[in-house]
Amino acid sequence: MLKCHQMAKSGRETGKTHNVFLSWSGERSLYVAKFFHSWLQTVVQRAKPWLSDKDIEKGTVGVDEIKKALVGMKVGVFFLTPENRESSWMSYEAGNLANEVDDKSRICTYFLGGLEIPHVKGPLGIFQRTKPEKDDTRKLVHTINRAIGDDVVPDSSVDAIFEKMWPDLEAHLHQMPKAEEIPKLPSTDEMLSELLELARASANRGKQSEWLDQLTAENRDFLPKFFGLLKGINFDQVLSPTAPPPPAPREPLAVFCVKLTGDPEVKRIQGTVAALTALGQIVVLIGNEAVAKFESVENWWRETPESPAPKVITGTVR
């Protein structure tokens, strides 16, 4: 998955100096967005956030003002909670911001209330999330600093202010009110079922998922065990009342190379198999034990003497 999805840049001027669009829906989302509005301007003084609750004047048409604000924005931050994760209005705003893209602008989601990646569907689910934690929030601040213009504040200066201001934001996050009624989030079983359905749909759509149609009998046996690993369930014991068969002989180790987006270093991991999940993660296993998992993968391949050069591959590789 990309660190933050590329976002719109427009040559049209709005007559305002805003460069960071803050999107919210619901009481708890607004609670964090309002504090972040002022907090961000202290940490990155060049940041000029726009928030509908603060920046729409009384007597104006809200929808028209939001449309104007979306034009030319450099960064969008979407504050997601369990109760607004399927908000059609926030999806509309994200879609408008993403219509025109360049290599500097960004759209980021800020996950609140225990949200995880599989919980968010639709347009908002494709953007890189930020967890409400210190290190991840620091990365978001640096992303904003780089995206809002060429006069970038040195990282060391941003870090110095961030260290002083983070406790204030952290305390505010901890005091976020509880939802009156928190929607039921998908269970592990439901998420795994959906992943399988998405995998099947992808297999029917294009060449990138043709590996699903070409799985050997051995690989088909591997998939249930792989998802069982994710759930912490031993499928052999669940599906068979008899004693499980003896383990298969250990396959020889191979070296899998992973190139992450924005990281010049290539990761080299030993394993017997590597797999691409429906969430775009690369998982390297030895037998049935996962030894490494990567997100934001730009390229990955199995290292062999015959194929020393990097080559993008999809699916499961042994």
Secondary structure as a PSIPRED ss2 file (coil, helix, strand):
# PSIPRED VFORMAT (PSIPRED V4.0)

   1 M C   1.000  0.000  0.000
   2 L C   1.000  0.000  0.000
   3 K C   1.000  0.000  0.000
   4 C C   1.000  0.000  0.000
   5 H E   0.000  0.000  1.000
   6 Q E   0.000  0.000  1.000
   7 M C   1.000  0.000  0.000
   8 A C   1.000  0.000  0.000
   9 K C   1.000  0.000  0.000
  10 S C   1.000  0.000  0.000
  11 G C   1.000  0.000  0.000
  12 R C   1.000  0.000  0.000
  13 E C   1.000  0.000  0.000
  14 T C   1.000  0.000  0.000
  15 G C   1.000  0.000  0.000
  16 K C   1.000  0.000  0.000
  17 T C   1.000  0.000  0.000
  18 H C   1.000  0.000  0.000
  19 N C   1.000  0.000  0.000
  20 V E   0.000  0.000  1.000
  21 F E   0.000  0.000  1.000
  22 L E   0.000  0.000  1.000
  23 S E   0.000  0.000  1.000
  24 W C   1.000  0.000  0.000
  25 S C   1.000  0.000  0.000
  26 G C   1.000  0.000  0.000
  27 E H   0.000  1.000  0.000
  28 R H   0.000  1.000  0.000
  29 S H   0.000  1.000  0.000
  30 L H   0.000  1.000  0.000
  31 Y H   0.000  1.000  0.000
  32 V H   0.000  1.000  0.000
  33 A H   0.000  1.000  0.000
  34 K H   0.000  1.000  0.000
  35 F H   0.000  1.000  0.000
  36 F H   0.000  1.000  0.000
  37 H H   0.000  1.000  0.000
  38 S H   0.000  1.000  0.000
  39 W H   0.000  1.000  0.000
  40 L H   0.000  1.000  0.000
  41 Q H   0.000  1.000  0.000
  42 T H   0.000  1.000  0.000
  43 V H   0.000  1.000  0.000
  44 V C   1.000  0.000  0.000
  45 Q C   1.000  0.000  0.000
  46 R C   1.000  0.000  0.000
  47 A C   1.000  0.000  0.000
  48 K C   1.000  0.000  0.000
  49 P E   0.000  0.000  1.000
  50 W E   0.000  0.000  1.000
  51 L E   0.000  0.000  1.000
  52 S H   0.000  1.000  0.000
  53 D H   0.000  1.000  0.000
  54 K H   0.000  1.000  0.000
  55 D H   0.000  1.000  0.000
  56 I C   1.000  0.000  0.000
  57 E C   1.000  0.000  0.000
  58 K C   1.000  0.000  0.000
  59 G C   1.000  0.000  0.000
  60 T C   1.000  0.000  0.000
  61 V C   1.000  0.000  0.000
  62 G H   0.000  1.000  0.000
  63 V H   0.000  1.000  0.000
  64 D H   0.000  1.000  0.000
  65 E H   0.000  1.000  0.000
  66 I H   0.000  1.000  0.000
  67 K H   0.000  1.000  0.000
  68 K H   0.000  1.000  0.000
  69 A H   0.000  1.000  0.000
  70 L H   0.000  1.000  0.000
  71 V C   1.000  0.000  0.000
  72 G C   1.000  0.000  0.000
  73 M C   1.000  0.000  0.000
  74 K C   1.000  0.000  0.000
  75 V E   0.000  0.000  1.000
  76 G E   0.000  0.000  1.000
  77 V E   0.000  0.000  1.000
  78 F E   0.000  0.000  1.000
  79 F E   0.000  0.000  1.000
  80 L E   0.000  0.000  1.000
  81 T C   1.000  0.000  0.000
  82 P C   1.000  0.000  0.000
  83 E C   1.000  0.000  0.000
  84 N C   1.000  0.000  0.000
  85 R C   1.000  0.000  0.000
  86 E C   1.000  0.000  0.000
  87 S C   1.000  0.000  0.000
  88 S H   0.000  1.000  0.000
  89 W H   0.000  1.000  0.000
  90 M H   0.000  1.000  0.000
  91 S H   0.000  1.000  0.000
  92 Y H   0.000  1.000  0.000
  93 E H   0.000  1.000  0.000
  94 A H   0.000  1.000  0.000
  95 G H   0.000  1.000  0.000
  96 N H   0.000  1.000  0.000
  97 L H   0.000  1.000  0.000
  98 A H   0.000  1.000  0.000
  99 N C   1.000  0.000  0.000
 100 E C   1.000  0.000  0.000
 101 V C   1.000  0.000  0.000
 102 D C   1.000  0.000  0.000
 103 D C   1.000  0.000  0.000
 104 K C   1.000  0.000  0.000
 105 S C   1.000  0.000  0.000
 106 R E   0.000  0.000  1.000
 107 I E   0.000  0.000  1.000
 108 C E   0.000  0.000  1.000
 109 T E   0.000  0.000  1.000
 110 Y E   0.000  0.000  1.000
 111 F E   0.000  0.000  1.000
 112 L C   1.000  0.000  0.000
 113 G C   1.000  0.000  0.000
 114 G C   1.000  0.000  0.000
 115 L C   1.000  0.000  0.000
 116 E C   1.000  0.000  0.000
 117 I H   0.000  1.000  0.000
 118 P H   0.000  1.000  0.000
 119 H H   0.000  1.000  0.000
 120 V C   1.000  0.000  0.000
 121 K C   1.000  0.000  0.000
 122 G C   1.000  0.000  0.000
 123 P H   0.000  1.000  0.000
 124 L H   0.000  1.000  0.000
 125 G H   0.000  1.000  0.000
 126 I H   0.000  1.000  0.000
 127 F C   1.000  0.000  0.000
 128 Q C   1.000  0.000  0.000
 129 R E   0.000  0.000  1.000
 130 T E   0.000  0.000  1.000
 131 K C   1.000  0.000  0.000
 132 P C   1.000  0.000  0.000
 133 E C   1.000  0.000  0.000
 134 K H   0.000  1.000  0.000
 135 D H   0.000  1.000  0.000
 136 D H   0.000  1.000  0.000
 137 T H   0.000  1.000  0.000
 138 R H   0.000  1.000  0.000
 139 K H   0.000  1.000  0.000
 140 L H   0.000  1.000  0.000
 141 V H   0.000  1.000  0.000
 142 H H   0.000  1.000  0.000
 143 T H   0.000  1.000  0.000
 144 I H   0.000  1.000  0.000
 145 N H   0.000  1.000  0.000
 146 R H   0.000  1.000  0.000
 147 A H   0.000  1.000  0.000
 148 I C   1.000  0.000  0.000
 149 G C   1.000  0.000  0.000
 150 D C   1.000  0.000  0.000
 151 D C   1.000  0.000  0.000
 152 V C   1.000  0.000  0.000
 153 V C   1.000  0.000  0.000
 154 P C   1.000  0.000  0.000
 155 D H   0.000  1.000  0.000
 156 S H   0.000  1.000  0.000
 157 S H   0.000  1.000  0.000
 158 V H   0.000  1.000  0.000
 159 D H   0.000  1.000  0.000
 160 A H   0.000  1.000  0.000
 161 I H   0.000  1.000  0.000
 162 F H   0.000  1.000  0.000
 163 E H   0.000  1.000  0.000
 164 K H   0.000  1.000  0.000
 165 M H   0.000  1.000  0.000
 166 W H   0.000  1.000  0.000
 167 P H   0.000  1.000  0.000
 168 D H   0.000  1.000  0.000
 169 L H   0.000  1.000  0.000
 170 E H   0.000  1.000  0.000
 171 A H   0.000  1.000  0.000
 172 H H   0.000  1.000  0.000
 173 L H   0.000  1.000  0.000
 174 H H   0.000  1.000  0.000
 175 Q C   1.000  0.000  0.000
 176 M C   1.000  0.000  0.000
 177 P C   1.000  0.000  0.000
 178 K C   1.000  0.000  0.000
 179 A C   1.000  0.000  0.000
 180 E C   1.000  0.000  0.000
 181 E C   1.000  0.000  0.000
 182 I C   1.000  0.000  0.000
 183 P C   1.000  0.000  0.000
 184 K C   1.000  0.000  0.000
 185 L C   1.000  0.000  0.000
 186 P C   1.000  0.000  0.000
 187 S C   1.000  0.000  0.000
 188 T H   0.000  1.000  0.000
 189 D H   0.000  1.000  0.000
 190 E H   0.000  1.000  0.000
 191 M H   0.000  1.000  0.000
 192 L H   0.000  1.000  0.000
 193 S H   0.000  1.000  0.000
 194 E H   0.000  1.000  0.000
 195 L H   0.000  1.000  0.000
 196 L H   0.000  1.000  0.000
 197 E H   0.000  1.000  0.000
 198 L H   0.000  1.000  0.000
 199 A H   0.000  1.000  0.000
 200 R H   0.000  1.000  0.000
 201 A H   0.000  1.000  0.000
 202 S H   0.000  1.000  0.000
 203 A H   0.000  1.000  0.000
 204 N H   0.000  1.000  0.000
 205 R H   0.000  1.000  0.000
 206 G C   1.000  0.000  0.000
 207 K H   0.000  1.000  0.000
 208 Q H   0.000  1.000  0.000
 209 S H   0.000  1.000  0.000
 210 E H   0.000  1.000  0.000
 211 W H   0.000  1.000  0.000
 212 L H   0.000  1.000  0.000
 213 D C   1.000  0.000  0.000
 214 Q C   1.000  0.000  0.000
 215 L C   1.000  0.000  0.000
 216 T C   1.000  0.000  0.000
 217 A H   0.000  1.000  0.000
 218 E H   0.000  1.000  0.000
 219 N H   0.000  1.000  0.000
 220 R H   0.000  1.000  0.000
 221 D H   0.000  1.000  0.000
 222 F H   0.000  1.000  0.000
 223 L H   0.000  1.000  0.000
 224 P H   0.000  1.000  0.000
 225 K H   0.000  1.000  0.000
 226 F H   0.000  1.000  0.000
 227 F H   0.000  1.000  0.000
 228 G H   0.000  1.000  0.000
 229 L H   0.000  1.000  0.000
 230 L H   0.000  1.000  0.000
 231 K H   0.000  1.000  0.000
 232 G C   1.000  0.000  0.000
 233 I C   1.000  0.000  0.000
 234 N C   1.000  0.000  0.000
 235 F H   0.000  1.000  0.000
 236 D H   0.000  1.000  0.000
 237 Q H   0.000  1.000  0.000
 238 V H   0.000  1.000  0.000
 239 L H   0.000  1.000  0.000
 240 S C   1.000  0.000  0.000
 241 P C   1.000  0.000  0.000
 242 T C   1.000  0.000  0.000
 243 A C   1.000  0.000  0.000
 244 P C   1.000  0.000  0.000
 245 P C   1.000  0.000  0.000
 246 P C   1.000  0.000  0.000
 247 P C   1.000  0.000  0.000
 248 A C   1.000  0.000  0.000
 249 P C   1.000  0.000  0.000
 250 R C   1.000  0.000  0.000
 251 E C   1.000  0.000  0.000
 252 P C   1.000  0.000  0.000
 253 L C   1.000  0.000  0.000
 254 A E   0.000  0.000  1.000
 255 V E   0.000  0.000  1.000
 256 F E   0.000  0.000  1.000
 257 C E   0.000  0.000  1.000
 258 V E   0.000  0.000  1.000
 259 K E   0.000  0.000  1.000
 260 L E   0.000  0.000  1.000
 261 T C   1.000  0.000  0.000
 262 G C   1.000  0.000  0.000
 263 D C   1.000  0.000  0.000
 264 P C   1.000  0.000  0.000
 265 E C   1.000  0.000  0.000
 266 V E   0.000  0.000  1.000
 267 K E   0.000  0.000  1.000
 268 R E   0.000  0.000  1.000
 269 I E   0.000  0.000  1.000
 270 Q E   0.000  0.000  1.000
 271 G E   0.000  0.000  1.000
 272 T C   1.000  0.000  0.000
 273 V E   0.000  0.000  1.000
 274 A E   0.000  0.000  1.000
 275 A E   0.000  0.000  1.000
 276 L E   0.000  0.000  1.000
 277 T C   1.000  0.000  0.000
 278 A C   1.000  0.000  0.000
 279 L C   1.000  0.000  0.000
 280 G C   1.000  0.000  0.000
 281 Q C   1.000  0.000  0.000
 282 I E   0.000  0.000  1.000
 283 V E   0.000  0.000  1.000
 284 V E   0.000  0.000  1.000
 285 L E   0.000  0.000  1.000
 286 I E   0.000  0.000  1.000
 287 G C   1.000  0.000  0.000
 288 N C   1.000  0.000  0.000
 289 E E   0.000  0.000  1.000
 290 A E   0.000  0.000  1.000
 291 V E   0.000  0.000  1.000
 292 A E   0.000  0.000  1.000
 293 K E   0.000  0.000  1.000
 294 F E   0.000  0.000  1.000
 295 E C   1.000  0.000  0.000
 296 S C   1.000  0.000  0.000
 297 V E   0.000  0.000  1.000
 298 E E   0.000  0.000  1.000
 299 N E   0.000  0.000  1.000
 300 W E   0.000  0.000  1.000
 301 W E   0.000  0.000  1.000
 302 R E   0.000  0.000  1.000
 303 E E   0.000  0.000  1.000
 304 T C   1.000  0.000  0.000
 305 P C   1.000  0.000  0.000
 306 E C   1.000  0.000  0.000
 307 S C   1.000  0.000  0.000
 308 P C   1.000  0.000  0.000
 309 A C   1.000  0.000  0.000
 310 P C   1.000  0.000  0.000
 311 K C   1.000  0.000  0.000
 312 V C   1.000  0.000  0.000
 313 I C   1.000  0.000  0.000
 314 T C   1.000  0.000  0.000
 315 G C   1.000  0.000  0.000
 316 T C   1.000  0.000  0.000
 317 V E   0.000  0.000  1.000
 318 R C   1.000  0.000  0.000
